């Protein structure tokens, strides 16, 4: 969402701190996050054909880098010679996920236009994106001003949205946590929860396809371990709160930002200083950079104990987390639900916890309030004509918005046909909303339900495999004007599903591969192929 009043430039280290201007400049960097390895996409030419373009002054308006599976080096290479704001767009992870409060195009426009000073908002892009944005940002004062393209919202509309509580990450509203229910059966390797909220107190509503922003709190056990490593008291006052309160509510504890390594480099010397400097510049001297959250850094540099105030100032603000909404306001006014995978893993014998997922799974109680907001969808919504058939592909928690679509179509009496592809590991314990979906099929609301279980047989079988099995029928639906939707993992699923769709169009639509790619690209351009990927 466009910002109306330019926010103040964020200063992590105050001018009164005992550092040089160059040192303060480094410490004021704020970068966080990690990129996962990406699978091999289609050829560069074919992949670019599937990427949507956006018109802009000073270049051809194409955006071939708009691909979350593409490494940042390749994205930046494709953007060489483009205007600065376009190169900023290429630096982003290009999911249009909305976690930054913008879409990727508008975020790059806001930074280039100096109405947004925060360079660390791209959660999927993480450190690589933030470092690249910082490098590009330094070019702004050197480059002649370039005209920005028209933003997606007028100033009046943007101001109204920001002013209304719960419509922006910058102005959240209080909502009441109602309940959670485990969706997995005995024997599952996953932990997935159906989470419900009461919005009646804050008056928020939403449209299916929107996402829900959660401001979670850090784990108290982790917070107290960090306080112990600092050798500090949890009652130490920082920013007008206790140290424990700030660590619980205000700052991110994973992964460690570059500014923390820079702070440590100024508090130590010798080999430790060189190591900290290297980590701050994106190097990996010990081969463990990817595992370093805030606590791991304090353990790695155990001889260094920053002052609590300087330590807090070197950390990133705690970012909200976005989830696809799995309910319909038309079906259950005042209520909202999510479908959340709980993230737990072990690194070096230490348990790590997903921030928001474990907060929702175990650290909040029914009746508790938390800060939330509704993030309007960017091009992910039901067709305007309720008679239009829809094909939904959502394995795992990707089922969330499609459950919402089905509930909404039932509540509004939409007559269009509905086809859902759902898959997970095992049918016995991972069939989310089994009774509900079977009931929808029996009633006729769900015209077709196609399932794929990757661990039930000797050979792994996924939703894209099921799509190919029923490709002729899918092509018939497409010929009837069906809209296609994908929700779920961007790097391991969405590209495979999209390739399966291309193959189906080629085989049953009697087209060459390039012609099928052009057909799918046209579906995207016309809003008939939409994705909500993460």
N, C-alpha and C positions, 0 to 999 in steps of 0.2 A: 504494500500500500504506500502511496506517495506521502512523504513527510512534508508538512506545510512550513513549519518553522524549523530552520536548520538547527540541529542539536549542537551543543557546545562540543568543541574538540575534546576528546577524552584524554586526560592527562593521568597516567598511572603514577608517575613519580613527580612530586611537586617541585617547583623551582628552587625551593629552600633545601632540598636534599643535597648531600655532599657528593654530587656527581658532576662531571663535565656535561656540556650541552650534547656532545656526541653520545655519551653514555645514557643520558636521559632520553635521547631520541631512540636508542635501541630499546630501552626499558619501556617506552610507550608503545611498542608494538604489541598487538594483541591477536595472537593467532592460535586456533585450536582445531582439533579433529584429525581424522585419518582417512585415507583412501584405501579401499580394498582393491586387490588385483581384479582386472576386468577380463571377461572372456573375449575371444576373437569375434569381431562383428563381420558383416558382409564386407565385400571389397570396399575400398574408400569411395569409389564412384557410386556403387550401388547403395552404400550406407548413406552417403550425402543426399541421394535422391529421395530417401525416406525422411530426411530432416526438414522440419518446417522452417520457412524463412520469415524474416520480419523486415519490412521496408525501413530504410534509414537514410539520412542525408549523407552524401560523401562516399557511398559505396553501393554495391549492387543489391544490398538488402538481404542477401542469402545468409543462412546461418548453418553451414555444414558441420560446425563444431557442437551443435545442439544434440549431444549424445552422451548420456551419463556413463556409458561403458568405455568411452575413449580416454586414454591417458592425457593428462594435462599438457604434456609436451607436444602431443599430436594436435590437440585443440589449438594451442598457441601457434603452431606452425601454419595451420589453416587460416589463422587470423592475421598473419603477417601482412603489413601494408594497409590494414583497415584502420578506421578512426579509433581513437583511444577508447571511447565508450564501448565499441564493438569488441576490442581486445579484452576489455574488462569482462564483457559478457562471456567470451570464450574461456576466461580463467575460471568461471564458476562451474559447478558440477552439472549444471544444465538439466535439472530435474523439474524446474518450476514447482518445487515442492511447497513453497510458500512459508517455510519456517523463518525466513528472514523478514517476513512481513510484506514482501514484494513478490513479483515474478522475476526471473533472471534479467529480462530486458529492462524492467523498471529499476531494479537495484543498480544495474550498471549505469543507467541514465542518472540516477540520483547521486551516485558517487562522482561521476564525471562532472555533474553540474554543481558539485559542492553543497548539495542539500542533505547529504548523508555522510557523516564522518566515520561511522563505524564500519571497519573493513573486515570484521570477523563474524559476520552474521550468517555466512554460508555454511550451514552445518554439514551437508554432504561433502562439500569441497574441502573442509578442514584446513589444516596448516598449509598445504600446497596452494590452495586457492588464496588464502589470506596473505601469504608471502608474495604471491604474484600480484595481487591487488595493491599491496603496499608499494611494490616496485613500479607498477603502472601509475599509481597515484602521485608518485614523485615527479612524473612527467607533466602533470596538469599545469603547473605554473610555467613550465618551459614551452608548452604547446599553445598555438593560437586557439582561441575559443571556437568550438564547433557547435553549430545549432543542434539542439536536442530534438528528437522526434516527439510527437504528441504523446503524453503519458496516458495510461489506461484509465485514469479517473480525473475528473475536473477538480481543481482546488476546493471548490465548495463541497463536492461529494466526499472528497478525501477528508476534509476537515470535519464534516458531520460524522463520518464513520469513526474517526479518532475520538471525537468528543463523546460518543455514546459508549458507555462501559460495556466491555465484552465483545467489541467489534474490532479490536486491535491488540496486538501483543503489548503495545505501549500504554494501554488503558484496560487491563483485565477486569473482570467482574467476579464476585464470589458465587460459587455454586456448591451445593451440598452433595457429598458422596453418599450414595444410597447402599450399594451392595456389590459383591463380586461373586461369581460362580465359575468354578473350574469346568472347562469345556472338554478336557481330555479324560479318557477312561483309564483304568488300571492297565499298566504295561506301556504307556506312551513314553516316548523319550522327550516329549515337549511339555511345557507348562503354559497353557493359554487360558486367559480369563475373559469372561463376559462381565464388563464393568458398567454400572448404572449410576446416573447422576440425576438430581432434581434441579431443574432450572427455574422452577416457578418463583423462587424468591428473587432472582435477578432479572426475570422477564426476558431472557434470551430465547430467540428462536433460530432456526436454521433451515437450509434446504438440503435435500439428499445430494451427496457429492461433496458437501463442505467437509472441512476438517476441524478438529477440536484441539485447541492449545491448552496444555497443562503446565502449570508452574509447580514442579515437584520440589521436595526438600531432600537434601542429602541424608545418607544413613548416619544415625547418631554414633554408632560404633566406629565408623570410619572417621568421623569428625573428632572424636575423643582420642583416637590413635594419632591423628595428625597433631593435635594439641600437645600430646605427650612427646612426640618427636621434636616439637619446637621448644620443649622445656618451659612451656608457658602455662598460665592459669586460664581455665575456661571463662573466668569472670573478667579477664583483661578487657578494657574498653577499647573498641575500634569502631569508628564511624557512628558513634553514639549508641552502639549496642555492645553486648558481650561478644568475645571472640567466638564462643560456641554458636551464638545466634547468627553471626555473619557467615560462618562456615556452613551452617545448616541451610540457610535461606538465600544467600546472596552471591556466592561464588562457585564456579565450576571446579570440581576436584579431579576431573579426568577429561581428556589427557592433559599433561603438563604443557603450559604455553611457553613460547620462546622467552617471554619476559621473565619467567621464573629462573630459567637458566642464566639469563643475563644478570639478574640480581645476585645469584649465587657466584657468578664469575667475579663480581666486585667485592665479595665477602671472603674470598679465599685466594690462594696463590699457587704458583707452580703448575704441576701437572693437572691438578684439579681445576684450576682456572682455565687452562687450555681446553680441557674436556668440556667444561660448561659452555665455553665460547663456541666450541664446535657444534654442540647440541643446539645452541641458540641459532646457529646459521643453517640448520637443517642437515648437518652431518650426523654420522652414526658411529662414533669412535669405538664403542664396545659391542656393536651389533644388537643393542637392546632398546633403541630409541622408540620403537613401536609399542613397547610395553610400559613406558614410563608415564604413569599418572602422577598426580601431585604427591601422594604418599610415597610412591616408589622413588621419586626424586629426592625426597628428604632422607630416605633410607640409603640411597646411592651416595649422597653427599652428607653422610651422617655427622661429619665434623663441623658442618656449617649449620648454625642456628639463627636464621634471620629474625629480626625483631618482628613481632606479630603484625604491627601496622604496615611495615614495609612488605612483609610476606603477603598480606591481604591485597595490597595495592598492586602486586605483581601478578595476581590471578585474574582470570577471565570472569566476567559476569555470568551467572547461572542462566543458561538459555532455556526457554520453554521447549517442550516436545509436542509434536503434532501427531494426531492419530485420525485415521479415516473414521467418520461417524457410521455406526452400524444400525441406526434406528431412523425412524421417520417422524418428523414433527406433526405431520398430518395424521399419522396413526396414533401417536402417543404424545399429545401436547404437554409441554412442561417437563418431559423426560428425554434423556439422551443416553445412548449406550455406545461402548467401544468394545473392540475385540483385540486383546493385547497379549502378545507373546512376552513371557517373562524372560529376561536375559540374565543368565548367571554363567560364569565361566571361571577357570582357575589359571593363573599365571604365576609361575615360580612358587607353587604351593599356597598362593594366597587367593582367596575367593574375591572375585570382582562382581559387582552388581550393576545391572542397567539402572540408570537413575530413575526414570519415570515408571518403568515397568514394575520394578520391585517396590517402589513407593505405592503404586496402586494395588499391588498384590499383597502387601503385608504391613506397610508403614502408615496407613491411614485407616480410620475406623468409621463405620456407618454413622452419619450425622455430622462428621467433620466437614468444615468448609475449606476450599482451596481456591486459588486464583485461576481463572480460565478465560478463554476467548474463542470466538468462532472465526475461523479463517475461511473466507469465501473461496470457492473452487475457481481455478483458472482453467476453463474449458473442460470441465468434467461434470456432466449433468445429464439427466434424462432428456430424450428428444422432446422438442416443443409439441409435437403431435403425439397424443397418447396412443394413437393407433399404430405407431411405428414399432416394428419388432426389434428386440434387443438381444444381443449375444454377449454374455458376461463371462470373462475368464478370470477366476480369482482363487488360486490355490492358497492353502494356509489362511493366515489372517487377511489375505487379499479378498476374502469373502465379505469383509465388513461393509463396504459401500453397496455391494450387490444385495445383501440382506436388506439394507435400507431402501434400495430401488424397488425390491419386490414388495416390501411392506407399504411403501408409498403408492405403488401402482394398485395394490389391493384397496388401500384407504380411499383413493380417488376414483376407483372404478375404471382405470385405464384399460382399454380392450386389447392393446397390443400384445403380441406373443412374446414370451420370455424364455430364454435358453441359458442355463447356467452350467459352466464347466467348473467343477471343484475337485481339488485333489489334496492329498497330504501323504503321510507315511503309511499308516495302517487304517483300514476301514473300521476295525473293531474298536479302536480307542481314539482315533483322530478325525472322526466324522462330525465336525462342528455343526450344531443346530440340526442334527439328524431328523428328529421327530418333526420339527418345524418345517424343514424343507420337504420331507415326505408328505406332510399334510398339504403344503402348497401344490405339490404335484398331483395329489389325489383330487384336490378341489379344482384343478385346471388352471390355477394362476401361473404355475411353473409348467410351461408347455413341455420342456425337455430338461432333464437333469443328467449330465454326463460326468461320470466320476473316474478318477485315476488315483491309484494307490501305489506309491513308489517302492514300498517294502513288503507288499503282500505276496509277490511272486519271486521267482528266481532272478528275473531281469527287472531292473528299475523301469517304471512306466509313469510318464508324466502327462500333464494336461495337454501339452502340444502333441503327444503321441495319440491321445484320444481324439484330438481335433483332426488329425490326418485320417483316422479311421472313419470319421463321419464327414469327410471333406465335401462329398457331393451334396449332402444336405445343407452344410454350411454355405456352399456356393448358392444354393437355391434361396436361402434366407437373404444373402447379400443381394441377389438379383431382385428380391422383393423390397429392397430398401432398408434392410436391417442396419442398425448401428452396432458397432463392436466396441467393447470396453475391456481393458486389462487393468488389474490391480494386483500389486505385490512387488516382489523383489526385482529391482531394475537390472541387476547385473547377471543374475543366474536364471531368470525366468522370462522376463519381458521380451528380451531379444529373441529367445527361442520360440516364443509364442508368435511374435511378429514374423519370424522366418517361416513358421508353419503356415501362417495366413498367406504369405506370398506364394508358398508352394501349392496351397489349395487353389488360389486364384489361377496360377499357371496351369495346373493339371485340369481342373474342371471348368475353367473359363477359357481354355484353349488359347493361352497366351505364352509368349516367351518369358523368361525370368525377368528381363528388363521391363517388358510390358506389364508384368504382374507387379513389379516394384512401383512402377508409375501409377498403377491402379490403386495400390494401397496408399501411396503418397497423396493421391487425389481424395481418398476417403478421409485422410487426416485433414487435408485442406478444407474439406467441406464439413468437418465436424462429425463425420460418421465413424471415426476411429479415434477413441480417446483413451488416455492412460493416466492412472494415478499410481506412480511407481516410487519406490524409496529404497 
